[in-house]
Amino acid sequence: MLAVTSHAYRPGVMTELSERTKANMDVVLEETCRQLPHGGDHDSRKFIAERLIEAAKAGHSTLGELGIIARRALAEIIAKGN
């Protein structure tokens, strides 16, 4: 599971993620990593997870929004040849 909580207040930025958002992030991460050999290595999974965290903190919390972010991150990984 992706554990994300930020306690620093920044105006205009979501600082704590809801349980639903974290669950959506987990679902999207798992679905996206299934497209990688053996479910993805640590670095690939971490890269995608970091992108999901950034997006969620910016207020993108639906499965659709997070899915787009994860697919973009996956495309970057594939383009780099990882």
Sequence and secondary structure as in RCSB ss.txt:
>XXXX:A:sequence
MLAVTSHAYRPGVMTELSERTKANMDVVLEETCRQLPHGGDHDSRKFIAERLIEAAKAGHSTLGELGIIARRALA
EIIAKGN
>XXXX:A:secstr
    B  S  TTS  B  HHHHHHHHHHHHHHHTTSGGG  HHHHHHHHHHHHHHHHTT  SHHHHHHHHHHHHH
HHHHHT 
